Amino acid sequence: MAEYERQRAARLKDRSDRRQRLDSPGWSDEDEATQEQLAEHQARQEERQRFFDLRMTTEDWCKCGGCIPVYFAKSWLDLYCCQEFEEFKTICQQNKLYNDNEKYKCIVEHPAFFHQCLYPFLLDNMRHIYSTAGHSGANKKDLNEARRYIAYRQFTSWVRGRCGYKERRCIPQCATKKIRQTFPSEKGYRGYEEASESELSDGEQEVDDDPLP
């Protein structure tokens, strides 16, 4: 355990040092960004902003019925429907429990979603396991905050397998919305962050106690 913590602390320090040396996100700390790279970065940012603005003002992008109204949105990565991902669609195409003639319209309707992501006894048990493994998000004093942290990881591992450093997966709005409604916060939330632009510890998709900008 001590060795794991030492390696983890070293990785976080290295990432923090690299971030301080970067002039723009997405390039190595050995080279300065070229004008072409800066232009590409700016174009990506503008495209993402257009995507964000469009989805914040329209409703036809939600196909499952669980994303609208938008419960929260910090960036374009927070505005996806579960029906836009093949892995979620595959799960929803399973026959409904006790009803072979119907399918699940939204991922949150699947009984596994409740048992994996919303069942308090399971989350509290997993909290102990993650805490023992050195995950700081599981040690939050606020119970709802810790449960959200575990729920996000449970959801990702259930649908997509392993999650960890640079293996994060954005969670569809409907799923995040349901988790946050079940375990709410009075302080606000911090949305999904890409690994390359984040200072979060390995595998964490969110830190709820960070102040909102």
PESULRA-V595261 format. One record per residue. RES is the residue in three letters. PSI is psi in whole degrees, 0 to 359 (NA if undefined). Layout:
RES | PSI
RES | PSI
//
This chain:
MET | 318
ALA | 321
GLU | 319
TYR | 314
GLU | 321
ARG | 315
GLN | 320
ARG | 316
ALA | 322
ALA | 318
ARG | 317
LEU | 319
LYS | 318
ASP | 316
ARG | 320
SER | 318
ASP | 319
ARG | 319
ARG | 322
GLN | 336
ARG | 347
LEU | 136
ASP | 327
SER | 150
PRO | 145
GLY | 359
TRP | 157
SER | 160
ASP | 357
GLU | 334
ASP | 144
GLU | 150
ALA | 138
THR | 167
GLN | 324
GLU | 318
GLN | 320
LEU | 319
ALA | 319
GLU | 319
HIS | 316
GLN | 319
ALA | 319
ARG | 317
GLN | 319
GLU | 321
GLU | 319
ARG | 322
GLN | 320
ARG | 318
PHE | 313
PHE | 310
ASP | 319
LEU | 315
ARG | 336
MET | 343
THR | 359
THR | 167
GLU | 350
ASP | 350
TRP | 339
CYS | 120
LYS | 349
CYS | 345
GLY | 1
GLY | 355
CYS | 333
ILE | 135
PRO | 154
VAL | 124
TYR | 328
PHE | 161
ALA | 119
LYS | 335
SER | 179
TRP | 334
LEU | 346
ASP | 0
LEU | 62
TYR | 147
CYS | 148
CYS | 334
GLN | 2
GLU | 358
PHE | 130
GLU | 322
GLU | 324
PHE | 319
LYS | 322
THR | 317
ILE | 319
CYS | 338
GLN | 354
GLN | 150
ASN | 140
LYS | 145
LEU | 128
TYR | 9
ASN | 95
ASP | 351
ASN | 357
GLU | 154
LYS | 166
TYR | 128
LYS | 330
CYS | 149
ILE | 331
VAL | 346
GLU | 340
HIS | 133
PRO | 331
ALA | 332
PHE | 316
PHE | 311
HIS | 327
GLN | 324
CYS | 343
LEU | 348
TYR | 109
PRO | 320
PHE | 320
LEU | 315
LEU | 321
ASP | 325
ASN | 317
MET | 330
ARG | 317
HIS | 318
ILE | 313
TYR | 322
SER | 318
THR | 328
ALA | 357
GLY | 14
HIS | 114
SER | 329
GLY | 336
ALA | 350
ASN | 9
LYS | 138
LYS | 326
ASP | 120
LEU | 316
ASN | 323
GLU | 316
ALA | 320
ARG | 322
ARG | 316
TYR | 312
ILE | 319
ALA | 319
TYR | 317
ARG | 319
GLN | 318
PHE | 314
THR | 316
SER | 326
TRP | 313
VAL | 320
ARG | 0
GLY | 208
ARG | 140
CYS | 149
GLY | 203
TYR | 123
LYS | 22
GLU | 34
ARG | 155
ARG | 127
CYS | 147
ILE | 134
PRO | 152
GLN | 319
CYS | 320
ALA | 314
THR | 319
LYS | 314
LYS | 319
ILE | 317
ARG | 330
GLN | 326
THR | 322
PHE | 75
PRO | 163
SER | 144
GLU | 352
LYS | 352
GLY | 177
TYR | 157
ARG | 123
GLY | 181
TYR | 141
GLU | 139
GLU | 145
ALA | 321
SER | 345
GLU | 19
SER | 151
GLU | 13
LEU | 158
SER | 166
ASP | 124
GLY | 350
GLU | 133
GLN | 347
GLU | 147
VAL | 106
ASP | 338
ASP | 359
ASP | 139
PRO | 141
LEU | 146
PRO | NA
//
